[in-house]
Amino acid sequence: YLHVKFREDIFGHVPELNFSKLKKGVEQSAASLTSMLKTRLRRLNIEVVSGHATFQNEHEVRVGDLAISATHIIIATGTKPRVLPNMLIDGKSIITSDEAINLPHSPKSILILGAGVIGCEFASIFNAVGTQVHLADTKKHIMSNEDQDVSEYLKNAFDARGINVIPASRYQGHQLSKDGIITKLSTGEIETEMILLAIGRVPNSDNLNLEATGVTVDERNYIKIDSNTRTNVPGIYAVGDIGNRNVPSDLSLVHVAEAEGRQALSLI
């Protein structure tokens, strides 16, 4: 906070983030990483098949016209942002974290629905570039999965930076206005230029045809796995966000997925 105030005193304002440059930087980083991984896979003589895979049974998947059989299969399809059924993601006025890097400019004001890791991250980012941020969550505390002292510390930091935290508040609807969007919450109405949905993520498993394998999923369609990434079907493993590890902590992190991938390979 002091650093931001210092910048305001020196420069008179907080500079607007150039989202076009941000997008270009992200794309360049992603392309560099992709190129590096492709080179590594070629050196390891690993065949890469591009396309959408669908299970035919527990030992065969089909990608287009190509059928691939294997004794062991690892599922690593990840997750995507969860959206509300009555809210259309247009990439302009209503967005998720996926669309945030495509914005041509930072909005004057934004309502972030969901105060978990992603919601709090973007609250900090938009606040740092001068956007008026409103952060709403259905729970009494932001970052409710963390220890209470962590939640309180973050709440105090957000208050100091001018972020409007709205706890115990549930989305009830929205309508377009002349200047943006009027959102109706259980705690009242709020008007902003933009809404960012950060209400969790859902597994990319809709088109896998898991029913053909007998793999067990939970009520949210996450694949149930044990501590060694194994599903209930011998030879089928799930790593990364797609797997439900039955642990209290959120382990949806890239380095966790990589470690799980190595763990799965060690069991084959």
Stockholm file with secondary structure:
# STOCKHOLM 1.0

chainA/1-268         YLHVKFREDIFGHVPELNFSKLKKGVEQSAASLTSMLKTRLRRLNIEVVSGHATFQNEHEVRVGDLAISATHIIIATGTKPRVLPNMLIDGKSIITSDEAINLPHSPKSILILGAGVIGCEFASIFNAVGTQVHLADTKKHIMSNEDQDVSEYLKNAFDARGINVIPASRYQGHQLSKDGIITKLSTGEIETEMILLAIGRVPNSDNLNLEATGVTVDERNYIKIDSNTRTNVPGIYAVGDIGNRNVPSDLSLVHVAEAEGRQALSLI
#=GR chainA/1-268 SS CHHHHHHHHHHSSCCCCCHHHHHHHHHHHHHHHHHHHHHHHHHTTCCCCCSCEEEEETTEEEETTEEEECSCEEECCCEEECCCTTCCCCSSSEEEHHHHTTCSSCCSEEEEECCSHHHHHHHHHHHHTTCEEEEECSSSSTTTTSCHHHHHHHHHHHHHHTCEEECSCCEEEEEECSSSEEEEETTEEEEESEEEECSCEEESCTTSCGGGTTCCBCTTSCEECCTTSBCSSTTEEECGGGEECCCSSCCCCHHHHHHHHHHHHHHC
#=GC SS_cons         CHHHHHHHHHHSSCCCCCHHHHHHHHHHHHHHHHHHHHHHHHHTTCCCCCSCEEEEETTEEEETTEEEECSCEEECCCEEECCCTTCCCCSSSEEEHHHHTTCSSCCSEEEEECCSHHHHHHHHHHHHTTCEEEEECSSSSTTTTSCHHHHHHHHHHHHHHTCEEECSCCEEEEEECSSSEEEEETTEEEEESEEEECSCEEESCTTSCGGGTTCCBCTTSCEECCTTSBCSSTTEEECGGGEECCCSSCCCCHHHHHHHHHHHHHHC
//
